[in-house]
Amino acid sequence: MSYVELPLLLALPLALLLTWKDVNARWLIFTLCALQAIDMIAFPIVINWTQHYYIWCVLLNLVFIIVVIGRKQWANILFEKTRVKFFNQVIQNYNFTVAECAFLVMYSASIIVNLITWGEVQLYAHKIISTPLFYSYIYTPAQIVIHTLESLAVITFVANQLRMMTNRETV
């Protein structure tokens, strides 16, 4: 686990607790938690891939995109396999949120940053360039910004969900 992921790691469990009554929010946050867990478990292994670590990051971001875009379809598959009522509720109450759009933009930005970094690291490893400038000066700050924005998107999502849940209760 990288230190740039720490704010998100702290925000997700709290977000899950705060939005527990909303099945759509719970499903989104649960899926993000599951993917973060995969990332944390794999990190000690993939960080040793050195120059190919960035390809892992690209693949992981692609998985995040697939999961966010296909959240309703994943719930449908799980409902068909398990008949668990929760998944049917997710299907019935599904709505694509602004936060999910923000996540997709951030995951896409991370893919671009990681692809550029991987390409530059390859050029450096093969002695085609003498200094990996993008890696040295842009990669880490860009990832910090992306992960911070992701954490803020989770916080904004939770605030909006809480406001909507409060409005439903008062109506």
N, C-alpha and C positions, 0 to 999 in steps of 0.2 A: 504494500500500500504506500502510495506517495503522500507526502504531507499536503499536497495541493487538494487531495480528496477529502481531507479531514472535515472541513465545514459541511460538505454534503453528507458525509457519514454521520455527523451529529444531527443534521437537520431531518434526515429521512425517518428514523425511528420516532422522533417527536411528531413529525407530520403524520405518521401512521396513527399515533394515539389520538391526535387532535381531530382527525377527520374520520375516525372509525365508523361513525354512523352513516357516512356516505359511501355506498358500495363502489361507485365509479372512482372516487378518490382513493379508497382503500385498495382497489385493484391496481390503479396506476402506481401508487407508492409501493405496494407490495412487489410489483414487477421490477421497479427500480431498485428496491432493496435486494431482491434476488440476484439481479445482474451485478450490483455492487459486491455482493458476497462472492460471486464467481470471480470477479476482478481481484478481490482480496486474496482468495485462495490461490489463484494462478500467479499472482504477482511475484512471489519468491522464485518461481520457476522461470517465468518469461523475462524477468529483469536480467537473467544470465544469458539471454540470447544476444546481448549487447547490440550489435548493429541491426538486428532483425526484430528487436523489441517494438519498434515503431509500427511494424506490420501487424503485430498482435494488437496494438492500440487501434489501428484502422479496423481490423476485424471485429474487435469488441464494440467499437462505435457503430459499425454496421449492424451488429446484433441488437444494440440499443435502439437503433432506428427501426429495425424490423419489428421489434417487440412493441415499441410505442405505436407505430402505424397499425400493427395487427392485433392490438389489445382485444378488440371485440371478437376477432376471429379465434384468438387463443382461448378466450373465455368460452366461445361456442364449442370448440374442440374438447375442452375440459368438461363442459357440461354434458356433451354427448357421451364421453367416456365414463364419467363418474356419477352423473345425475345429481350433483351437489347443487342445492338450491341457490347458493351464493352466485355461482357462475351464470345461472339463468337471470338473476337480478342484475348482474353486470350487463348482460346482453340487453335487457329491457330498459335499463337506465343509462346506457352508454351515451356519452357525448364527448366530442373531441374538443379539448380545451385550449385556450391560448397558451397555457404553460406547456402543453405538448408541442405546440408549434415552436415555442422557444427552445425546447429540448432538441427538436429536430434541427434547428438552425445551429445550436451549439455542438451537437454531435457531428454535423456536417463540417463545421469550422474545425473541429478537432481532427477529423479525417484529413482535411487539407493540410493542416499544420503537421500532422504525423507523416503524411506522404512526402511533403517537402523535406522534412527532417530525414526520413529514411533515404530518400534520393541523395541528399547532400552527404549523409554519412557513408553511403556506398561510394560516392565520388571521392571522398576523403580516404576511405579504406583502400581504394584502388589507386591512390596517389595521383588522382586526376586534378584535385584541388589541394591547396596547401593548408587552408584553414576553413573549418566548417562554421561560417559566420552565422547562418540562420540558427543552427543548433546552439551555438555559443551565446547568442544575444537575443534571440526571439522565442525559441521553443519554450523555455520554462516560463517566461512572463506570459506568453500566449496561453499556456495551459492553466496558469494561475487565474487569468482573467476568465477563461471558459468555465473552469470549475466554480469560481466565485459567482458568476452569472447563473450557473446551474443551481447553486444553493439558493440564490435570491429568487429564482423562478419557482423553486419548491416552496419557499416562504410565501411568495405572492400567491401561489396556487392554494396553499393552506388558508391564507387570509381570505381569499375569495370564497373558498368552500365553506369556511366558518360563517361568513357573512350570508351566504345563500342558505345555509342550514338554519341560521337564526331567523332569516326572513320567512322561511317555510313554517317555522314553529309559531311565529307571531301572526301568521295569516289564518 
